[in-house]
Amino acid sequence: MIDVKKIVERIQLRRTILEQLYEIFYSGGPEAFSGKTEALVGTKEELYTDNERHKAFHYLLGKKYINISSSGGTLERLAVFITSDGIVM
């Protein structure tokens, strides 16, 4: 049986992630050009705090609402950016 409550929670989680990325993207102003990143940055453990959040990021990536890039290093750090499709969403 489909758990409608769980579906609504997942939709809300994806929306919350997009809203956070949107705020980061547009929070800049002129000082944003001084090297401030317009991405959510963290290790996999910091970004993917649980299985639902991990799936939410990959759902948004699959829909092309976000891009995820790796900055490498000993602790692999990821940068998550909202795309134009994610902004319009």
C-alpha positions, 0 to 999 in steps of 0.5 A: 500500500502506498504511504501518502504521508511518506510521499508528502514528506519526501516532496517537502524534503526535496523542496526544502533542499531546493529552497536552501540552494535558492537562498544560497544562490541569491544571497550574494550581492556585490560581495558574492564576486569576492570568492564566495561560493554559491553552493552548499558545500560539505562532505558526503557525511555532512550532506547525506545525513540519512538515506532519505536525504541522500535519495532526495539529492539524487532525485534532484540531480536526476531531474537536473534541478541541481549539480553536484561536483567533487572538490576532491581532497582527503575528505571528499567535499561536494559542492551542490549548486542549483541549476536554472531548471531548479530555480524555475521549479 
